[in-house]
Amino acid sequence: MNQFEIQDLRATIAGQEIIRGLSLTVPKGEVHAIMGPNGSGKSTLAKVIAGHPDYTVTNGAVLMDGENILELAPDERARKGIFLAFQYPSEIPGVTIANFLRAAVQARLPDGEELEATDYYAELYEKMDLLEMDRSFTSRSVNEGFSGGEKKRNEILQMAMLEPKYAVLDETDSGLDIDALKVVANGVNSLRGPNLGVLLITHYQRLLDYIVPDHVHVMVQGRIVRSGDKSLAFELEEKGYDWVRDEVAEPAVA
């Protein structure tokens, strides 16, 4: 089955349940957007999918093409084809973008197969041109001294180089001005196709003007409470989240 499927997922941190019976399916070739207010558990969901050690899964499964990746370590999940673009990308002083990406691409190759340097740099420069990134960035330390827009472009560059099966983009629009947003969105759109499924997490409808989703889901208090097409995002923009909060009776997630 060529899809990413979350089945009745429940997860806690420090004993507090954040994800509360969430189910969602993202087929390859589709972009699904999750919208929701602060504290709804959106970023927690991304971290649980990636295997963040602070979170404990108490129920459910996360299936990638039929395989439950919850049984795998974070690095194994990445090698299987999961990619997470962080809301707040980390800085890695002393490690250049070129060396970081080369190590990441090499790690996905079969044992004994070596990455050919000429081919690697040709592909890297091609993807950087697509994202309007100056090639001098290859010699800069990962995200060190980068603006918000540069960090997000670097995340999308990583996705372009790693060619995952499924990508989770956590608040890709966070901290971006309109010009940077357009460049990042163009980069994501250029990667869309039948071999990639995307789960796009955002607060605001404006991102969806540039990365138009196939489906929109509303997440409140740890679960999906409503799903629809792009028009649902416009409805949220107009009415806010109060009109869906009443559908969930449990106390709000802290």
C-alpha positions as CSV (number, residue, x, y, z in Angstrom):
1,M,0.0,0.0,0.0
2,N,1.5,3.3,-1.1
3,Q,0.3,5.5,1.7
4,F,1.2,6.9,5.1
5,E,-1.4,5.9,7.7
6,I,-1.9,6.9,11.3
7,Q,-4.2,4.6,13.2
8,D,-5.9,5.6,16.4
9,L,-2.6,7.1,17.7
10,R,-2.3,8.1,21.4
11,A,0.9,9.7,22.8
12,T,1.9,11.3,26.1
13,I,4.7,13.4,27.4
14,A,5.5,13.5,31.1
15,G,2.4,11.5,31.7
16,Q,0.1,14.0,30.0
17,E,-1.8,12.7,26.9
18,I,-1.4,15.1,23.9
19,I,-2.4,12.9,20.9
20,R,-5.8,11.4,21.7
21,G,-6.9,8.8,19.2
22,L,-5.8,10.5,15.9
23,S,-6.3,8.7,12.6
24,L,-5.2,10.0,9.2
25,T,-4.2,8.6,5.8
26,V,-1.9,10.4,3.3
27,P,-1.5,8.5,0.0
28,K,1.6,9.0,-2.1
29,G,1.2,11.8,-4.6
30,E,-1.0,13.9,-2.3
31,V,-0.5,16.9,0.0
32,H,-2.5,17.0,3.2
33,A,-2.6,20.0,5.4
34,I,-3.2,19.9,9.2
35,M,-4.5,23.2,10.7
36,G,-5.3,23.9,14.3
37,P,-4.9,26.3,17.2
38,N,-1.9,26.5,19.5
39,G,-1.8,23.6,21.9
40,S,-3.7,21.2,19.6
41,G,-0.8,18.8,19.4
42,K,0.3,19.5,15.8
43,S,4.0,19.7,16.5
44,T,3.8,16.8,18.9
45,L,2.4,14.7,16.1
46,A,5.3,15.6,13.9
47,K,7.8,14.7,16.7
48,V,6.0,11.4,17.4
49,I,6.2,10.4,13.8
50,A,9.9,11.2,13.8
51,G,10.5,9.2,17.0
52,H,11.4,11.9,19.5
53,P,12.4,10.2,22.7
54,D,10.4,12.5,25.0
55,Y,7.1,11.2,23.8
56,T,5.6,7.8,24.7
57,V,3.1,6.1,22.3
58,T,0.5,4.4,24.3
59,N,-1.8,3.2,21.5
60,G,-2.1,2.9,17.7
61,A,0.3,2.5,14.8
62,V,2.0,4.7,12.2
63,L,2.3,2.7,8.9
64,M,4.5,3.6,6.0
65,D,3.6,1.5,3.0
66,G,2.1,-1.0,5.4
67,E,5.1,-1.2,7.9
68,N,4.7,0.1,11.4
69,I,7.6,2.5,11.8
70,L,6.9,3.0,15.6
71,E,9.0,-0.1,16.0
72,L,12.0,1.6,14.4
73,A,14.6,3.9,15.8
74,P,14.5,7.5,14.5
75,D,17.5,7.0,12.1
76,E,15.8,3.9,10.7
77,R,12.6,5.8,10.1
78,A,14.6,8.4,8.2
79,R,16.3,5.7,6.1
80,K,13.0,4.1,5.3
81,G,11.9,7.4,3.7
82,I,10.4,9.7,6.4
83,F,11.5,13.3,6.4
84,L,10.7,15.9,9.0
85,A,11.2,19.7,8.4
86,F,11.4,21.2,11.9
87,Q,9.5,24.3,13.0
88,Y,12.7,25.6,14.5
89,P,15.7,24.1,12.6
90,S,18.8,23.5,14.8
91,E,22.2,25.1,14.2
92,I,25.2,22.7,13.8
93,P,28.3,24.8,14.2
94,G,31.4,23.5,12.4
95,V,29.5,21.3,10.0
96,T,29.1,22.7,6.5
97,I,25.9,22.2,4.5
98,A,27.8,20.4,1.8
99,N,29.3,17.9,4.3
100,F,26.1,17.5,6.2
101,L,24.0,16.7,3.2
102,R,26.7,14.4,1.7
103,A,26.7,12.3,4.9
104,A,22.9,12.2,4.9
105,V,22.7,11.0,1.3
106,Q,25.5,8.5,1.9
107,A,23.7,7.0,4.9
108,R,20.8,6.1,2.6
109,L,22.9,4.2,0.1
110,P,23.2,0.4,0.3
111,D,26.2,-0.9,2.4
112,G,29.4,-0.8,0.4
113,E,28.1,1.8,-2.2
114,E,30.0,5.1,-2.2
115,L,28.6,8.4,-3.3
116,E,30.4,9.9,-6.3
117,A,31.5,13.4,-5.5
118,T,31.0,14.9,-9.0
119,D,27.4,13.5,-9.2
120,Y,26.6,14.7,-5.7
121,Y,27.7,18.3,-6.3
122,A,26.0,18.5,-9.6
123,E,22.7,17.4,-8.0
124,L,23.3,19.7,-5.0
125,Y,23.8,22.8,-7.2
126,E,20.8,22.0,-9.3
127,K,18.6,21.8,-6.2
128,M,20.1,25.0,-4.7
129,D,19.4,26.9,-8.0
130,L,15.8,25.7,-7.7
131,L,15.5,27.2,-4.2
132,E,17.4,30.4,-5.3
133,M,20.2,29.6,-2.8
134,D,23.6,31.1,-3.5
135,R,26.1,28.3,-4.0
136,S,28.4,29.9,-1.3
137,F,26.0,28.4,1.2
138,T,27.6,25.0,0.8
139,S,30.6,26.2,2.8
140,R,28.5,27.7,5.7
141,S,27.8,25.8,8.9
142,V,24.3,24.3,9.0
143,N,21.8,27.1,9.9
144,E,24.5,29.1,11.8
145,G,23.7,32.8,11.5
146,F,20.9,32.0,9.0
147,S,17.7,34.1,8.7
148,G,14.4,32.4,9.2
149,G,13.9,32.2,5.4
150,E,17.4,30.8,4.9
151,K,16.8,28.1,7.5
152,K,13.5,27.0,5.9
153,R,15.1,27.0,2.4
154,N,17.9,24.8,3.8
155,E,15.3,22.4,5.2
156,I,13.6,22.1,1.8
157,L,17.0,21.6,0.2
158,Q,17.6,18.7,2.5
159,M,14.3,17.2,1.5
160,A,15.1,17.7,-2.2
161,M,18.4,15.9,-1.8
162,L,17.1,13.0,0.3
163,E,14.1,12.3,-1.9
164,P,11.9,10.9,0.9
165,K,8.7,8.8,0.4
166,Y,6.8,11.0,2.9
167,A,7.6,14.4,4.3
168,V,6.2,16.1,7.4
169,L,6.6,19.9,7.2
170,D,6.1,21.4,10.6
171,E,5.1,25.1,10.3
172,T,7.3,25.7,7.2
173,D,5.8,29.2,7.0
174,S,6.9,30.2,10.5
175,G,8.9,33.4,10.5
176,L,8.9,33.9,6.7
177,D,8.2,37.1,4.9
178,I,6.1,36.8,1.7
179,D,9.1,36.6,-0.6
180,A,10.8,33.9,1.3
181,L,7.4,32.1,1.6
182,K,7.0,32.1,-2.1
183,V,10.5,30.7,-2.7
184,V,10.0,27.9,-0.2
185,A,6.6,27.1,-1.5
186,N,8.0,26.9,-5.1
187,G,10.6,24.5,-3.9
188,V,8.0,22.2,-2.2
189,N,5.7,22.4,-5.3
190,S,8.6,21.4,-7.5
191,L,9.0,18.2,-5.5
192,R,5.4,17.2,-5.7
193,G,4.6,14.1,-7.6
194,P,3.4,10.5,-7.5
195,N,6.3,9.3,-5.4
196,L,6.0,11.8,-2.5
197,G,3.3,12.2,0.1
198,V,3.3,15.4,2.2
199,L,1.8,16.2,5.5
200,L,1.9,20.0,5.9
201,I,1.3,21.5,9.4
202,T,0.4,25.1,9.6
203,H,-1.6,27.7,11.6
204,Y,-2.6,29.9,8.8
205,Q,-4.4,29.7,5.5
206,R,-1.8,31.9,3.7
207,L,0.7,29.1,3.1
208,L,-2.1,27.1,1.4
209,D,-2.4,29.9,-1.2
210,Y,1.1,28.8,-2.4
211,I,1.1,25.1,-1.6
212,V,-2.4,24.1,-2.5
213,P,-3.4,20.9,-0.6
214,D,-5.5,18.0,-1.8
215,H,-7.1,17.7,1.6
216,V,-7.3,19.9,4.8
217,H,-7.8,18.5,8.3
218,V,-8.6,20.4,11.5
219,M,-6.8,19.2,14.6
220,V,-8.2,20.2,18.0
221,Q,-7.1,18.8,21.4
222,G,-5.1,15.9,20.0
223,R,-7.4,14.6,17.3
224,I,-8.8,15.3,13.8
225,V,-12.3,16.9,14.2
226,R,-13.0,17.9,10.6
227,S,-11.7,17.2,7.1
228,G,-12.4,18.8,3.7
229,D,-10.9,20.4,0.7
230,K,-9.1,23.8,0.4
231,S,-12.4,25.6,1.1
232,L,-12.2,24.4,4.7
233,A,-9.0,26.5,5.2
234,F,-10.9,29.6,4.0
235,E,-13.7,28.8,6.4
236,L,-11.2,28.6,9.3
237,E,-9.7,31.9,8.2
238,E,-13.1,33.5,8.3
239,K,-14.6,32.0,11.4
240,G,-11.5,31.1,13.5
241,Y,-11.2,27.9,15.5
242,D,-13.9,28.5,18.0
243,W,-16.5,27.0,15.7
244,V,-14.8,23.6,15.8
245,R,-13.7,23.6,19.4
246,D,-17.2,22.8,20.6
247,E,-17.0,19.4,18.8
248,V,-14.4,18.3,21.4
249,A,-15.7,18.0,24.9
250,E,-12.4,17.1,26.7
251,P,-10.2,19.7,28.4
252,A,-7.8,21.6,26.1
253,V,-4.3,20.4,25.6
254,A,-1.8,22.5,27.6
